[in-house]
Amino acid sequence: MGNNIKTPLRIVCLFTACAFIVHGISRGEALVVLNKAVNICLECIGLG
């Protein structure tokens, strides 16, 4: 692949990733992920 094909592909992938992030945040999934991350961290440290 040449540079002239990679650049538009990267831009499309960037916009797709941003769209999925915005969609997840709008559905409230950011709090779910944060809660799971906190639970995993507390279990690894041994406080939970």
C-alpha positions as CSV (number, residue, x, y, z in Angstrom):
1,M,0.0,0.0,0.0
2,G,1.3,3.4,-0.8
3,N,1.0,6.5,1.3
4,N,-1.8,7.8,-0.9
5,I,-4.0,4.8,0.2
6,K,-3.0,4.7,3.9
7,T,-3.8,8.3,4.7
8,P,-7.6,8.2,3.8
9,L,-7.8,4.8,5.5
10,R,-6.4,6.2,8.7
11,I,-8.8,9.1,8.6
12,V,-11.8,6.8,8.1
13,C,-10.6,4.5,11.0
14,L,-10.2,7.6,13.2
15,F,-13.7,8.9,12.5
16,T,-15.1,5.4,13.0
17,A,-13.4,5.1,16.3
18,C,-14.6,8.5,17.4
19,A,-18.2,7.6,16.4
20,F,-18.1,4.4,18.4
21,I,-16.7,6.3,21.4
22,V,-19.4,9.0,21.2
23,H,-22.1,6.3,20.8
24,G,-20.8,4.4,23.9
25,I,-20.7,7.6,26.0
26,S,-24.2,8.5,24.9
27,R,-25.5,5.1,26.0
28,G,-23.9,5.5,29.5
29,E,-21.4,2.8,29.0
30,A,-18.5,4.9,30.3
31,L,-19.8,4.5,33.8
32,V,-20.1,0.7,33.4
33,V,-16.5,0.5,32.2
34,L,-15.3,2.7,35.0
35,N,-17.2,0.6,37.7
36,K,-15.6,-2.5,36.3
37,A,-12.1,-1.0,36.3
38,V,-12.5,0.1,39.9
39,N,-13.7,-3.3,40.9
40,I,-10.8,-5.0,39.2
41,C,-8.3,-2.6,40.7
42,L,-9.7,-3.1,44.2
43,E,-9.5,-6.9,43.8
44,C,-5.9,-6.8,42.6
45,I,-4.8,-4.6,45.5
46,G,-6.8,-6.8,47.9
47,L,-9.1,-4.2,49.4
48,G,-12.2,-5.5,47.9
